[in-house]
Amino acid sequence: MKRNYVSNSKESVRMFKSDLLESLSKVHFTVPLFVYVPVISYLIYLAIAKSTLSALGVAGMFLAGLSFWTFAEYVLHRFVFHFVPKAEWALRIHFIFHGVHHDYPSDAKRLVMPPSASIPMALILYFAFNAVLPPTYIFAFFPGFLLGYLVYDMTHYAIHHFNFKGGFWKRIKQHHMLHHYSDPSKGYGVSSPVWDKVFRSDFIKR
């Protein structure tokens, strides 16, 4: 993504003429918790009560879902959010989904994905995973995947608005700030820099 403009204002830039669409594009950072924590809890209940897996199997599939999220996060950020199309209408969509965040990284209302976008995406992924996994495995795998998404969303908000004291979190924040202010073609991992190291898109940090 080419760097053209970066504002450190915490105000939200208006993207839509429609008040309804504008309101759907903004969300308080705690909203994903209220939406997805009950879903995660219910799926874990189904995994324990309805799944054909043993307790160890449930735990293993949950961890597999959590781990797979870190890879999905990297792939989505690098190859979807940072794919810059040429058509004007496609550029507009690109700006709505991710470009606005790079131009206004301190906009507190556009740091987590609004339910208007995350819920349809979650449903599509649920049915896609369910189609390839053995029967009932989805009940253990998907809550792990959703937990990874929540960790990503909360981490992303905290990176932009919290002052970390601990070394681990300061390194996570540095990694993402370099992506915003140094080189947006590197550092695609937000909640974890692991896949940047694997695919050699990490920064040389001093």
Secondary structure in CASP SS format (residue, H / E / C, confidence):
PFRMAT SS
TARGET T0000
AUTHOR 0000-0000-0000
METHOD secondary structure of the structure
MODEL  1
M C 1.00
K C 1.00
R C 1.00
N C 1.00
Y C 1.00
V C 1.00
S C 1.00
N C 1.00
S C 1.00
K C 1.00
E C 1.00
S C 1.00
V C 1.00
R C 1.00
M C 1.00
F C 1.00
K C 1.00
S C 1.00
D H 1.00
L H 1.00
L H 1.00
E H 1.00
S H 1.00
L H 1.00
S C 1.00
K C 1.00
V C 1.00
H C 1.00
F C 1.00
T C 1.00
V H 1.00
P H 1.00
L H 1.00
F H 1.00
V H 1.00
Y H 1.00
V H 1.00
P H 1.00
V H 1.00
I H 1.00
S H 1.00
Y H 1.00
L H 1.00
I H 1.00
Y H 1.00
L H 1.00
A H 1.00
I H 1.00
A H 1.00
K C 1.00
S C 1.00
T C 1.00
L C 1.00
S C 1.00
A H 1.00
L H 1.00
G H 1.00
V H 1.00
A H 1.00
G H 1.00
M H 1.00
F H 1.00
L H 1.00
A H 1.00
G H 1.00
L H 1.00
S H 1.00
F H 1.00
W H 1.00
T H 1.00
F H 1.00
A H 1.00
E H 1.00
Y H 1.00
V H 1.00
L H 1.00
H H 1.00
R H 1.00
F H 1.00
V H 1.00
F H 1.00
H C 1.00
F C 1.00
V C 1.00
P C 1.00
K C 1.00
A C 1.00
E H 1.00
W H 1.00
A H 1.00
L H 1.00
R H 1.00
I H 1.00
H H 1.00
F H 1.00
I H 1.00
F H 1.00
H H 1.00
G H 1.00
V H 1.00
H H 1.00
H H 1.00
D H 1.00
Y C 1.00
P C 1.00
S C 1.00
D C 1.00
A H 1.00
K H 1.00
R H 1.00
L C 1.00
V C 1.00
M C 1.00
P C 1.00
P H 1.00
S H 1.00
A H 1.00
S H 1.00
I H 1.00
P H 1.00
M H 1.00
A H 1.00
L H 1.00
I H 1.00
L H 1.00
Y H 1.00
F H 1.00
A H 1.00
F H 1.00
N H 1.00
A H 1.00
V H 1.00
L C 1.00
P C 1.00
P C 1.00
T C 1.00
Y C 1.00
I H 1.00
F H 1.00
A H 1.00
F H 1.00
F H 1.00
P H 1.00
G H 1.00
F H 1.00
L H 1.00
L H 1.00
G H 1.00
Y H 1.00
L H 1.00
V H 1.00
Y H 1.00
D H 1.00
M H 1.00
T H 1.00
H H 1.00
Y H 1.00
A H 1.00
I H 1.00
H H 1.00
H H 1.00
F C 1.00
N C 1.00
F C 1.00
K C 1.00
G C 1.00
G H 1.00
F H 1.00
W H 1.00
K H 1.00
R H 1.00
I H 1.00
K H 1.00
Q H 1.00
H H 1.00
H H 1.00
M H 1.00
L H 1.00
H H 1.00
H H 1.00
Y H 1.00
S C 1.00
D C 1.00
P C 1.00
S C 1.00
K C 1.00
G C 1.00
Y C 1.00
G C 1.00
V C 1.00
S C 1.00
S C 1.00
P C 1.00
V H 1.00
W H 1.00
D H 1.00
K H 1.00
V H 1.00
F C 1.00
R C 1.00
S C 1.00
D C 1.00
F C 1.00
I C 1.00
K C 1.00
R C 1.00
END
